[in-house]
Amino acid sequence: MSARSDEPGRVSPGGALSKKMSTLARRDTAPELLLRRELHRRGLRFRVQVKVPGNRRRTIDIAFTRARLAVYVDGCFWHGCPQHHHRPRSNAEWWDWKIRRNQERDRDTDAQLTAEGWRALRIWEHVPPEDAADLVERAWRAALERRTDT
């Protein structure tokens, strides 16, 4: 894959770190699984890894298709959590660029979902599963009410 024109230079992270980063989960992370388990326990049914309407290259972590509610469990490091994100010391400029690009992609995905009549709900991975499920359940109920009002 070629580098983007705005991408800063990057120093190779070395074998051990590169191998570790390549094995990190992109889906079915522990916080996502805990949330899904809690939602299922509450009787909420959903689909996982659904393609974003209008953008087949992106997926929704947890999708309530009838309510048109897209739930994302965002990792504190990869999405730049204001509470828990720690800036790496090596390749700092590149990592700043990478996290900024992830945040821009998140905003773009949210806008695409909104344009298609969906609501995007983003939850940080550090939110306890029960609290996250409360947020999702409230948003799900509100989304269903909106769908039946129209």
C-alpha positions as CSV (number, residue, x, y, z in Angstrom):
1,M,0.0,0.0,0.0
2,S,1.4,3.4,-0.9
3,A,1.9,6.2,1.6
4,R,-0.6,9.0,1.5
5,S,0.8,12.4,0.6
6,D,0.0,13.9,4.0
7,E,1.5,10.9,5.9
8,P,4.5,11.9,7.9
9,G,7.6,9.7,7.8
10,R,7.7,6.6,9.9
11,V,10.5,4.7,11.5
12,S,10.0,0.9,11.4
13,P,8.8,-0.3,14.8
14,G,11.0,-3.4,14.8
15,G,10.1,-7.0,14.6
16,A,8.7,-7.7,18.0
17,L,6.4,-4.6,18.2
18,S,5.3,-5.0,14.6
19,K,4.3,-8.6,15.2
20,K,2.4,-7.7,18.4
21,M,0.5,-4.9,16.6
22,S,-0.4,-7.2,13.7
23,T,-2.1,-9.7,16.0
24,L,-4.4,-7.2,17.7
25,A,-8.1,-7.9,17.2
26,R,-10.0,-5.6,14.8
27,R,-13.3,-7.2,15.7
28,D,-14.6,-9.3,18.6
29,T,-12.5,-7.4,21.1
30,A,-13.1,-8.1,24.8
31,P,-15.0,-4.9,25.5
32,E,-17.2,-5.6,22.4
33,L,-17.9,-9.2,23.4
34,L,-18.8,-8.1,27.0
35,L,-21.2,-5.5,25.6
36,R,-22.8,-8.0,23.2
37,R,-23.2,-10.6,25.9
38,E,-24.9,-8.0,28.2
39,L,-27.2,-6.8,25.3
40,H,-28.1,-10.4,24.5
41,R,-28.8,-11.1,28.2
42,R,-31.3,-8.2,28.1
43,G,-33.1,-9.8,25.2
44,L,-31.8,-7.4,22.6
45,R,-31.0,-9.0,19.3
46,F,-28.6,-7.5,16.8
47,R,-26.2,-8.3,13.9
48,V,-22.5,-8.0,14.1
49,Q,-20.0,-6.7,11.5
50,V,-22.7,-5.3,9.1
51,K,-21.5,-3.3,6.1
52,V,-22.1,0.5,6.4
53,P,-24.9,1.4,4.0
54,G,-23.3,3.3,1.1
55,N,-19.8,2.2,2.1
56,R,-19.1,-1.5,1.7
57,R,-15.5,-1.1,2.9
58,R,-16.6,-0.2,6.5
59,T,-18.5,-2.2,9.0
60,I,-20.7,-1.6,12.0
61,D,-19.6,-3.4,15.2
62,I,-23.2,-4.0,16.5
63,A,-26.2,-3.2,14.2
64,F,-29.8,-3.0,15.1
65,T,-31.1,-3.0,11.6
66,R,-34.8,-2.5,12.3
67,A,-34.0,0.5,14.5
68,R,-31.2,1.7,12.2
69,L,-28.9,2.0,15.2
70,A,-25.1,1.5,14.6
71,V,-23.1,0.9,17.8
72,Y,-19.3,1.1,17.8
73,V,-17.0,0.1,20.7
74,D,-14.0,2.4,20.2
75,G,-10.6,1.5,21.6
76,C,-9.1,4.2,23.7
77,F,-5.7,4.0,22.0
78,W,-6.8,3.7,18.3
79,H,-9.6,6.3,18.5
80,G,-7.8,8.8,20.8
81,C,-9.9,8.7,24.0
82,P,-9.5,12.0,25.8
83,Q,-9.2,10.2,29.1
84,H,-7.0,7.2,28.4
85,H,-5.1,7.8,25.1
86,H,-1.3,7.7,25.6
87,R,0.8,9.2,22.9
88,P,3.6,6.8,22.0
89,R,7.1,8.3,22.3
90,S,8.6,6.7,19.2
91,N,7.1,7.7,15.9
92,A,5.0,10.3,17.8
93,E,4.3,12.4,14.7
94,W,3.2,9.4,12.7
95,W,1.0,8.1,15.5
96,D,-0.6,11.5,15.9
97,W,-1.4,11.4,12.2
98,K,-2.8,7.9,12.4
99,I,-5.1,8.6,15.3
100,R,-6.3,11.8,13.7
101,R,-7.1,9.8,10.5
102,N,-9.0,7.3,12.5
103,Q,-11.0,10.0,14.1
104,E,-11.7,11.6,10.7
105,R,-12.8,8.2,9.4
106,D,-15.1,7.8,12.4
107,R,-16.8,11.2,11.8
108,D,-17.1,10.4,8.1
109,T,-18.7,7.0,8.9
110,D,-21.1,8.7,11.3
111,A,-22.1,11.2,8.6
112,Q,-22.7,8.5,6.0
113,L,-24.9,6.6,8.5
114,T,-26.9,9.7,9.3
115,A,-27.4,10.4,5.6
116,E,-28.8,6.9,5.2
117,G,-31.2,7.4,8.1
118,W,-29.2,5.6,10.8
119,R,-28.0,6.8,14.2
120,A,-24.4,6.1,15.2
121,L,-23.6,5.5,18.9
122,R,-19.9,5.4,19.9
123,I,-18.9,4.0,23.2
124,W,-15.4,4.0,24.6
125,E,-14.0,0.6,25.5
126,H,-13.4,1.6,29.1
127,V,-17.2,2.1,29.8
128,P,-18.4,-0.8,32.0
129,P,-20.5,-3.3,29.9
130,E,-23.7,-2.7,32.0
131,D,-23.4,1.1,31.6
132,A,-22.7,0.7,27.9
133,A,-25.7,-1.6,27.6
134,D,-27.9,1.0,29.3
135,L,-26.8,3.6,26.8
136,V,-27.5,1.2,23.9
137,E,-30.8,0.1,25.2
138,R,-32.0,3.7,25.6
139,A,-30.8,4.6,22.1
140,W,-32.4,1.5,20.7
141,R,-35.8,2.3,22.3
142,A,-35.6,5.9,21.1
143,A,-34.7,4.8,17.6
144,L,-37.6,2.3,17.4
145,E,-40.0,5.1,18.6
146,R,-38.7,7.4,15.9
147,R,-39.2,4.7,13.3
148,T,-42.8,4.1,14.3
149,D,-43.7,7.8,14.5
150,T,-42.8,8.3,10.9
